[in-house]
Amino acid sequence: MDSRGDTLFTVSLPLTERQGTDAELLSRATLRLITQLTESGVDDHVLPGLHRQARAALGDYPVDLSILSDADRDRLIINDLVPRVAGKVKGDTEHPLYFTDLAVVLHQLCRLGTDTRLLRGAEPADVLAAEAAALRAEPG
């Protein structure tokens, strides 16, 4: 998704790549997505692990950012959470959008409508299983 929340790409895999465990399948799909993004020119920098690290940082933070005022949420994201996430996400810190992109994802997660303290870095097993099942069910 882009900074507006619009879907840029969907991922599909050939039948030969839909084998293995859910984790193996989703790993291949993630690699395909990153490759599509990089090759498309839509984004000249991809930050692997950004969403996972952003969820983990929000889940570990002692305050539910989803209920704060915009000004308080902005302040905490910029001053506290962006530095935490930046220390864990690989990427070109010299890229002009690196820190902006970290903040955008943190803001997107705060708008999900859930207590941000409940977010976790790892996707729940049922979500992973559903994503893998959807990939396997695509027409080949």
Biotite code that builds the C-alpha atoms (Angstrom):
import biotite.structure as struc

atoms = struc.array([
    struc.Atom([0.000, 0.000, 0.000], chain_id="A", res_id=1, res_name="MET", atom_name="CA", element="C"),
    struc.Atom([1.111, 3.533, -0.598], chain_id="A", res_id=2, res_name="ASP", atom_name="CA", element="C"),
    struc.Atom([0.979, 6.446, 1.838], chain_id="A", res_id=3, res_name="SER", atom_name="CA", element="C"),
    struc.Atom([-2.726, 6.958, 1.014], chain_id="A", res_id=4, res_name="ARG", atom_name="CA", element="C"),
    struc.Atom([-3.549, 3.317, 1.734], chain_id="A", res_id=5, res_name="GLY", atom_name="CA", element="C"),
    struc.Atom([-4.101, 2.402, -1.921], chain_id="A", res_id=6, res_name="ASP", atom_name="CA", element="C"),
    struc.Atom([-3.015, -1.058, -3.074], chain_id="A", res_id=7, res_name="THR", atom_name="CA", element="C"),
    struc.Atom([-0.142, -0.852, -5.541], chain_id="A", res_id=8, res_name="LEU", atom_name="CA", element="C"),
    struc.Atom([0.314, -4.526, -6.385], chain_id="A", res_id=9, res_name="PHE", atom_name="CA", element="C"),
    struc.Atom([-1.212, -7.882, -5.747], chain_id="A", res_id=10, res_name="THR", atom_name="CA", element="C"),
    struc.Atom([1.022, -10.903, -5.585], chain_id="A", res_id=11, res_name="VAL", atom_name="CA", element="C"),
    struc.Atom([0.422, -14.167, -7.315], chain_id="A", res_id=12, res_name="SER", atom_name="CA", element="C"),
    struc.Atom([2.739, -17.119, -7.577], chain_id="A", res_id=13, res_name="LEU", atom_name="CA", element="C"),
    struc.Atom([2.991, -19.841, -10.210], chain_id="A", res_id=14, res_name="PRO", atom_name="CA", element="C"),
    struc.Atom([1.659, -23.229, -9.107], chain_id="A", res_id=15, res_name="LEU", atom_name="CA", element="C"),
    struc.Atom([5.213, -24.546, -8.778], chain_id="A", res_id=16, res_name="THR", atom_name="CA", element="C"),
    struc.Atom([5.957, -21.919, -6.101], chain_id="A", res_id=17, res_name="GLU", atom_name="CA", element="C"),
    struc.Atom([2.840, -22.589, -4.013], chain_id="A", res_id=18, res_name="ARG", atom_name="CA", element="C"),
    struc.Atom([4.304, -25.644, -2.293], chain_id="A", res_id=19, res_name="GLN", atom_name="CA", element="C"),
    struc.Atom([5.727, -25.939, 1.213], chain_id="A", res_id=20, res_name="GLY", atom_name="CA", element="C"),
    struc.Atom([4.696, -24.568, 4.568], chain_id="A", res_id=21, res_name="THR", atom_name="CA", element="C"),
    struc.Atom([2.683, -21.396, 5.018], chain_id="A", res_id=22, res_name="ASP", atom_name="CA", element="C"),
    struc.Atom([5.855, -19.598, 6.144], chain_id="A", res_id=23, res_name="ALA", atom_name="CA", element="C"),
    struc.Atom([7.777, -20.722, 3.040], chain_id="A", res_id=24, res_name="GLU", atom_name="CA", element="C"),
    struc.Atom([4.936, -19.705, 0.744], chain_id="A", res_id=25, res_name="LEU", atom_name="CA", element="C"),
    struc.Atom([4.550, -16.282, 2.346], chain_id="A", res_id=26, res_name="LEU", atom_name="CA", element="C"),
    struc.Atom([8.302, -15.741, 2.255], chain_id="A", res_id=27, res_name="SER", atom_name="CA", element="C"),
    struc.Atom([8.278, -16.338, -1.508], chain_id="A", res_id=28, res_name="ARG", atom_name="CA", element="C"),
    struc.Atom([5.287, -14.011, -1.915], chain_id="A", res_id=29, res_name="ALA", atom_name="CA", element="C"),
    struc.Atom([7.009, -11.288, 0.103], chain_id="A", res_id=30, res_name="THR", atom_name="CA", element="C"),
    struc.Atom([10.139, -11.595, -1.988], chain_id="A", res_id=31, res_name="LEU", atom_name="CA", element="C"),
    struc.Atom([8.023, -11.349, -5.141], chain_id="A", res_id=32, res_name="ARG", atom_name="CA", element="C"),
    struc.Atom([6.287, -8.223, -3.809], chain_id="A", res_id=33, res_name="LEU", atom_name="CA", element="C"),
    struc.Atom([9.580, -6.530, -2.914], chain_id="A", res_id=34, res_name="ILE", atom_name="CA", element="C"),
    struc.Atom([10.934, -7.405, -6.360], chain_id="A", res_id=35, res_name="THR", atom_name="CA", element="C"),
    struc.Atom([7.811, -5.968, -8.039], chain_id="A", res_id=36, res_name="GLN", atom_name="CA", element="C"),
    struc.Atom([8.110, -2.749, -6.044], chain_id="A", res_id=37, res_name="LEU", atom_name="CA", element="C"),
    struc.Atom([11.791, -2.356, -6.792], chain_id="A", res_id=38, res_name="THR", atom_name="CA", element="C"),
    struc.Atom([11.456, -3.108, -10.503], chain_id="A", res_id=39, res_name="GLU", atom_name="CA", element="C"),
    struc.Atom([8.368, -0.949, -10.991], chain_id="A", res_id=40, res_name="SER", atom_name="CA", element="C"),
    struc.Atom([10.043, 2.279, -10.054], chain_id="A", res_id=41, res_name="GLY", atom_name="CA", element="C"),
    struc.Atom([7.042, 3.115, -7.863], chain_id="A", res_id=42, res_name="VAL", atom_name="CA", element="C"),
    struc.Atom([9.367, 3.253, -4.922], chain_id="A", res_id=43, res_name="ASP", atom_name="CA", element="C"),
    struc.Atom([13.098, 3.587, -5.175], chain_id="A", res_id=44, res_name="ASP", atom_name="CA", element="C"),
    struc.Atom([13.641, 2.296, -1.690], chain_id="A", res_id=45, res_name="HIS", atom_name="CA", element="C"),
    struc.Atom([12.014, -0.672, -0.011], chain_id="A", res_id=46, res_name="VAL", atom_name="CA", element="C"),
    struc.Atom([12.246, -1.088, 3.744], chain_id="A", res_id=47, res_name="LEU", atom_name="CA", element="C"),
    struc.Atom([12.058, -4.801, 4.582], chain_id="A", res_id=48, res_name="PRO", atom_name="CA", element="C"),
    struc.Atom([10.494, -5.451, 7.966], chain_id="A", res_id=49, res_name="GLY", atom_name="CA", element="C"),
    struc.Atom([9.068, -1.939, 8.343], chain_id="A", res_id=50, res_name="LEU", atom_name="CA", element="C"),
    struc.Atom([5.481, -2.979, 9.124], chain_id="A", res_id=51, res_name="HIS", atom_name="CA", element="C"),
    struc.Atom([6.591, -5.727, 11.504], chain_id="A", res_id=52, res_name="ARG", atom_name="CA", element="C"),
    struc.Atom([8.913, -3.374, 13.412], chain_id="A", res_id=53, res_name="GLN", atom_name="CA", element="C"),
    struc.Atom([6.306, -0.582, 13.461], chain_id="A", res_id=54, res_name="ALA", atom_name="CA", element="C"),
    struc.Atom([3.684, -2.954, 14.909], chain_id="A", res_id=55, res_name="ARG", atom_name="CA", element="C"),
    struc.Atom([6.168, -4.165, 17.510], chain_id="A", res_id=56, res_name="ALA", atom_name="CA", element="C"),
    struc.Atom([7.112, -0.606, 18.532], chain_id="A", res_id=57, res_name="ALA", atom_name="CA", element="C"),
    struc.Atom([3.467, 0.422, 18.888], chain_id="A", res_id=58, res_name="LEU", atom_name="CA", element="C"),
    struc.Atom([2.614, -2.746, 20.798], chain_id="A", res_id=59, res_name="GLY", atom_name="CA", element="C"),
    struc.Atom([5.503, -2.193, 23.216], chain_id="A", res_id=60, res_name="ASP", atom_name="CA", element="C"),
    struc.Atom([4.672, 1.475, 23.766], chain_id="A", res_id=61, res_name="TYR", atom_name="CA", element="C"),
    struc.Atom([2.804, 2.000, 27.080], chain_id="A", res_id=62, res_name="PRO", atom_name="CA", element="C"),
    struc.Atom([0.205, 4.384, 25.593], chain_id="A", res_id=63, res_name="VAL", atom_name="CA", element="C"),
    struc.Atom([-2.605, 3.663, 23.118], chain_id="A", res_id=64, res_name="ASP", atom_name="CA", element="C"),
    struc.Atom([-1.751, 6.146, 20.386], chain_id="A", res_id=65, res_name="LEU", atom_name="CA", element="C"),
    struc.Atom([-5.070, 5.602, 18.601], chain_id="A", res_id=66, res_name="SER", atom_name="CA", element="C"),
    struc.Atom([-6.949, 7.659, 21.218], chain_id="A", res_id=67, res_name="ILE", atom_name="CA", element="C"),
    struc.Atom([-4.538, 10.600, 21.419], chain_id="A", res_id=68, res_name="LEU", atom_name="CA", element="C"),
    struc.Atom([-5.057, 13.958, 19.789], chain_id="A", res_id=69, res_name="SER", atom_name="CA", element="C"),
    struc.Atom([-3.387, 14.372, 16.401], chain_id="A", res_id=70, res_name="ASP", atom_name="CA", element="C"),
    struc.Atom([-0.809, 16.729, 17.915], chain_id="A", res_id=71, res_name="ALA", atom_name="CA", element="C"),
    struc.Atom([0.103, 14.346, 20.762], chain_id="A", res_id=72, res_name="ASP", atom_name="CA", element="C"),
    struc.Atom([0.226, 11.347, 18.406], chain_id="A", res_id=73, res_name="ARG", atom_name="CA", element="C"),
    struc.Atom([2.456, 13.251, 15.955], chain_id="A", res_id=74, res_name="ASP", atom_name="CA", element="C"),
    struc.Atom([4.805, 14.297, 18.746], chain_id="A", res_id=75, res_name="ARG", atom_name="CA", element="C"),
    struc.Atom([5.176, 10.762, 20.127], chain_id="A", res_id=76, res_name="LEU", atom_name="CA", element="C"),
    struc.Atom([5.627, 9.220, 16.684], chain_id="A", res_id=77, res_name="ILE", atom_name="CA", element="C"),
    struc.Atom([8.278, 11.739, 15.622], chain_id="A", res_id=78, res_name="ILE", atom_name="CA", element="C"),
    struc.Atom([10.173, 11.949, 18.918], chain_id="A", res_id=79, res_name="ASN", atom_name="CA", element="C"),
    struc.Atom([9.839, 8.429, 20.322], chain_id="A", res_id=80, res_name="ASP", atom_name="CA", element="C"),
    struc.Atom([8.691, 5.832, 17.814], chain_id="A", res_id=81, res_name="LEU", atom_name="CA", element="C"),
    struc.Atom([10.444, 6.791, 14.578], chain_id="A", res_id=82, res_name="VAL", atom_name="CA", element="C"),
    struc.Atom([13.878, 6.550, 16.282], chain_id="A", res_id=83, res_name="PRO", atom_name="CA", element="C"),
    struc.Atom([12.949, 3.148, 17.779], chain_id="A", res_id=84, res_name="ARG", atom_name="CA", element="C"),
    struc.Atom([11.800, 1.758, 14.450], chain_id="A", res_id=85, res_name="VAL", atom_name="CA", element="C"),
    struc.Atom([14.727, 3.313, 12.548], chain_id="A", res_id=86, res_name="ALA", atom_name="CA", element="C"),
    struc.Atom([17.122, 1.409, 14.768], chain_id="A", res_id=87, res_name="GLY", atom_name="CA", element="C"),
    struc.Atom([15.595, -1.888, 13.645], chain_id="A", res_id=88, res_name="LYS", atom_name="CA", element="C"),
    struc.Atom([14.602, -1.400, 9.998], chain_id="A", res_id=89, res_name="VAL", atom_name="CA", element="C"),
    struc.Atom([17.170, -1.907, 7.280], chain_id="A", res_id=90, res_name="LYS", atom_name="CA", element="C"),
    struc.Atom([17.283, 0.769, 4.654], chain_id="A", res_id=91, res_name="GLY", atom_name="CA", element="C"),
    struc.Atom([19.117, 3.767, 3.349], chain_id="A", res_id=92, res_name="ASP", atom_name="CA", element="C"),
    struc.Atom([18.896, 6.296, 6.180], chain_id="A", res_id=93, res_name="THR", atom_name="CA", element="C"),
    struc.Atom([20.263, 8.914, 3.777], chain_id="A", res_id=94, res_name="GLU", atom_name="CA", element="C"),
    struc.Atom([17.263, 8.505, 1.460], chain_id="A", res_id=95, res_name="HIS", atom_name="CA", element="C"),
    struc.Atom([15.151, 11.682, 1.659], chain_id="A", res_id=96, res_name="PRO", atom_name="CA", element="C"),
    struc.Atom([11.968, 9.723, 2.471], chain_id="A", res_id=97, res_name="LEU", atom_name="CA", element="C"),
    struc.Atom([13.395, 7.160, 4.901], chain_id="A", res_id=98, res_name="TYR", atom_name="CA", element="C"),
    struc.Atom([12.199, 8.775, 8.143], chain_id="A", res_id=99, res_name="PHE", atom_name="CA", element="C"),
    struc.Atom([9.016, 10.105, 6.543], chain_id="A", res_id=100, res_name="THR", atom_name="CA", element="C"),
    struc.Atom([8.087, 6.595, 5.425], chain_id="A", res_id=101, res_name="ASP", atom_name="CA", element="C"),
    struc.Atom([8.625, 5.275, 8.937], chain_id="A", res_id=102, res_name="LEU", atom_name="CA", element="C"),
    struc.Atom([6.297, 7.939, 10.314], chain_id="A", res_id=103, res_name="ALA", atom_name="CA", element="C"),
    struc.Atom([3.678, 7.301, 7.595], chain_id="A", res_id=104, res_name="VAL", atom_name="CA", element="C"),
    struc.Atom([3.456, 3.599, 8.458], chain_id="A", res_id=105, res_name="VAL", atom_name="CA", element="C"),
    struc.Atom([3.231, 4.326, 12.191], chain_id="A", res_id=106, res_name="LEU", atom_name="CA", element="C"),
    struc.Atom([0.382, 6.780, 11.511], chain_id="A", res_id=107, res_name="HIS", atom_name="CA", element="C"),
    struc.Atom([-1.396, 4.243, 9.257], chain_id="A", res_id=108, res_name="GLN", atom_name="CA", element="C"),
    struc.Atom([-1.251, 1.621, 11.999], chain_id="A", res_id=109, res_name="LEU", atom_name="CA", element="C"),
    struc.Atom([-2.653, 4.085, 14.522], chain_id="A", res_id=110, res_name="CYS", atom_name="CA", element="C"),
    struc.Atom([-5.675, 4.600, 12.244], chain_id="A", res_id=111, res_name="ARG", atom_name="CA", element="C"),
    struc.Atom([-6.619, 0.903, 12.228], chain_id="A", res_id=112, res_name="LEU", atom_name="CA", element="C"),
    struc.Atom([-9.145, 1.514, 14.996], chain_id="A", res_id=113, res_name="GLY", atom_name="CA", element="C"),
    struc.Atom([-7.598, -0.793, 17.565], chain_id="A", res_id=114, res_name="THR", atom_name="CA", element="C"),
    struc.Atom([-5.682, -0.189, 20.771], chain_id="A", res_id=115, res_name="ASP", atom_name="CA", element="C"),
    struc.Atom([-2.123, 0.157, 19.476], chain_id="A", res_id=116, res_name="THR", atom_name="CA", element="C"),
    struc.Atom([-0.796, -1.610, 22.592], chain_id="A", res_id=117, res_name="ARG", atom_name="CA", element="C"),
    struc.Atom([-2.377, -4.802, 21.249], chain_id="A", res_id=118, res_name="LEU", atom_name="CA", element="C"),
    struc.Atom([-0.298, -4.789, 18.056], chain_id="A", res_id=119, res_name="LEU", atom_name="CA", element="C"),
    struc.Atom([2.510, -7.328, 17.739], chain_id="A", res_id=120, res_name="ARG", atom_name="CA", element="C"),
    struc.Atom([5.428, -7.585, 15.380], chain_id="A", res_id=121, res_name="GLY", atom_name="CA", element="C"),
    struc.Atom([4.598, -11.109, 14.302], chain_id="A", res_id=122, res_name="ALA", atom_name="CA", element="C"),
    struc.Atom([1.417, -11.671, 12.357], chain_id="A", res_id=123, res_name="GLU", atom_name="CA", element="C"),
    struc.Atom([-1.046, -13.961, 14.169], chain_id="A", res_id=124, res_name="PRO", atom_name="CA", element="C"),
    struc.Atom([-0.926, -17.560, 12.933], chain_id="A", res_id=125, res_name="ALA", atom_name="CA", element="C"),
    struc.Atom([-4.544, -17.429, 11.714], chain_id="A", res_id=126, res_name="ASP", atom_name="CA", element="C"),
    struc.Atom([-3.782, -14.367, 9.551], chain_id="A", res_id=127, res_name="VAL", atom_name="CA", element="C"),
    struc.Atom([-0.733, -16.084, 8.045], chain_id="A", res_id=128, res_name="LEU", atom_name="CA", element="C"),
    struc.Atom([-2.726, -19.252, 7.385], chain_id="A", res_id=129, res_name="ALA", atom_name="CA", element="C"),
    struc.Atom([-5.504, -17.259, 5.676], chain_id="A", res_id=130, res_name="ALA", atom_name="CA", element="C"),
    struc.Atom([-3.008, -15.376, 3.487], chain_id="A", res_id=131, res_name="GLU", atom_name="CA", element="C"),
    struc.Atom([-1.290, -18.619, 2.494], chain_id="A", res_id=132, res_name="ALA", atom_name="CA", element="C"),
    struc.Atom([-4.630, -20.273, 1.737], chain_id="A", res_id=133, res_name="ALA", atom_name="CA", element="C"),
    struc.Atom([-5.637, -17.338, -0.464], chain_id="A", res_id=134, res_name="ALA", atom_name="CA", element="C"),
    struc.Atom([-2.365, -17.597, -2.429], chain_id="A", res_id=135, res_name="LEU", atom_name="CA", element="C"),
    struc.Atom([-2.800, -21.346, -2.891], chain_id="A", res_id=136, res_name="ARG", atom_name="CA", element="C"),
    struc.Atom([-6.419, -20.910, -4.056], chain_id="A", res_id=137, res_name="ALA", atom_name="CA", element="C"),
    struc.Atom([-5.637, -18.488, -6.881], chain_id="A", res_id=138, res_name="GLU", atom_name="CA", element="C"),
    struc.Atom([-6.268, -19.787, -10.361], chain_id="A", res_id=139, res_name="PRO", atom_name="CA", element="C"),
    struc.Atom([-3.084, -21.202, -11.842], chain_id="A", res_id=140, res_name="GLY", atom_name="CA", element="C"),
])
